Each structure stands twice: as C-alpha cells, then as structure tokens.
Amino acid sequence: MTVRTLMAAASPAVLPETGARQASAAMIWSALAVVYVVWGSTYLGIRVVVDAQIPPMLGMASRFLTAAVVLAAILSLKSGWRRLRITRREALGAAVVGVLLLAFGNGGVAIAEQTVPSGLAALLVAAIPLWVMLLRVGGGERPRWLTWLGVLIGFAGVAVLAVSGGDTSAKPLSVGILVVGTISWATGSRFSPRLGLPRDPLVAALYEMAFGGTAMILLGVIRGEPGRLDLGAIDGSGWIALGYLIVFGSLLAYSAYSYLLANAPISLISTYAYVNPAVAVLLGWLILSEHITAKILIGGAVIIVGVALVVSAERRPRATAGR
C-alpha cells in the first residue's frame, strides 16, 4: 500500500442518499496489512535508533515531524493548501490523539527500548486490545464471558513478562514506562472516533504527527536530552533506521492506522496485535541477536491467546432477543 493509494483512500465515495463515507474492504485490508508488517519492524528500528545514541524523545520527534512536513507537502501538491485547513475542534482532537498515541505511547516505547529488547517490547504492546476492552467496560459496556476470559489470560501473560522482564536486561522502570505507554495508546485509539478529528484520515494523521512530535520535543527537553545529543557520535545505522521509521513507520504505516481508525471497527484494527510481536521477535533475533527466553515465549504466547479470545469474541454477533 503506497502513499498514493492512501491518498486515494482519503477521499472515499459518498453515498448520495445519506452522505456517509464508504470505505472499500480492499482498502481496509490493505491498510491492515501495512500495519501488520511494517509496525512489527518498527520495534527493531526504534531499538537501532536508541542504540546509536540518538536520544529517544528527540529521535521520535524528528521522525514524526519530518513525516508530517513531507505528508503536508504531498497533500498540498495534490489537492492544494486548502485541504489542510481544519477547525479548532479538529485541531484539539488531533492534538489529544497525537499526545496520547505518539508522545506518550510511541515515546514510551522508545524510552523503554533503551533496556528492553525489541521483541519483548512488542509483546507487551500486544496487550493494547486488553486495555481497550477495560476502557470499554469502564464506559458501561458488558462484554461476553469469553471476552473476560481472554482479558484475564492476556493480563496473566503481561504479568509474567512485566515481573520477570522476560529474563532479559530490561529494567523494571523501563517495563513500567512501556506499560504506561500501552495504556496511553489504548486510550487514544479508543476515544479517537469521539474527538471530532478531521474527516480526511491523512490530514488527521498529519496533524497528529505534528502535535505529537512537538510534544515529544518538549518532553525531550524536560528529560535533558538536548544536552546528551552528540551528532558526531551517532552511528550510521541510527540514521538509516530513523529514515526507515520516517518513511515506512510514520508516513506509510501511521497514515494507514489513521485510515483504519476512521473506517474500520476497533475489534478488527486490534488484530494487528497478533502479528506485530511475531515480526518484532523474529527480526530482533535475526538482526540484533536478541535472546528469545522461555519466559518470553510463554508470556508472549499467553498474551496472544488472550488477545485472540477477546477479538474473536467481540467480532461474533450477539444473539438477538426472541431467537
């Protein structure tokens, strides 16, 4: 799925009778495939960036701000600057989502991966659908018993990895930051449809990356990262990984995710949590020689089983009264 394809998707057909936007199944599954594979590889990219002595918050800020500028230029050349106009409410919604998903969510992953292996990070992030379900319960929804079983099983796997650190060099504080980041991402994903975001998903992604990247700079300054930035000491692999994150992780995959949030049910979107960890663990082992411990395998498998139960239960239609 290319940026050009996504731009075409940003202007879906409008039903003449209702004015409702109609997203094609092909576009939804294409966007989901991008999120499945590309986001699984970004955990590796983030680990390479922080290992190359690029401060995590400043590195991720440059990732999203650069992607936002590039996306703004592409949209403006294609449709004119008027396409980028948004209302105050839309700007506020994009700012909230950008801070929750990117500054706290993705930023938390980057900070954590200074000690947490990329594969372990992906497995803990896989618990996002479980947090989304708890947020739905807090909103008054009553899930099925199978959903509750999946939540309990999934969080048991999270507990195994969080308490033990997967028998890796992960520090407890880093694991805690990562868990908080996943809760932040789940919160942003859950409530984004209610925040009055721009209707054009690419414009929404652009402003979310702009606001999120700006917040990351502020957080990076608070953490004292500018004083630790030494451009001459950064390894070349870090620049390559950062470029990959900008083009594929942000410009392509995050735009695809924004498209999904606007056009697909959250239960379907959440299925990316099955695939991302497998991709991340495999790449971490293959490229960075990260150890796959028994607790990582057990805890990860338990999380995936729990998430699978939750998503499959929520996708089944509820029985209608009288049937």
Secondary structure, DSSP 4 states (H G I P E B T S, - for coil): --HHHHHHHTS-EE-TTT--EE--HHHHHHHHHHHHHHHHHHHHHHHHHHHTT--HHHHHHHHHHHHHHHHHHHHHHHH-GGGG---HHHHHHHHHHIIIIIIIIIHHHHHHTTTS-HHHHHHHHTTHHHHHHHHHHHTT----HHHHHHHHHHHHHHHHHHHHGGGSS--HHHHHHHHHHHHHHHHHHHHGGGTT--SSHHHHHHHHHHHHHHHHHHHHHHTTGGGG--GGG--HHHHHHHHHIIIIIIIIIIHHHHHHHHHS-HHHHTTHHHHHHHHHHHHHHHHS-----HHHHHHHHHHHHHHHHHHHHHHSPPPPTT-
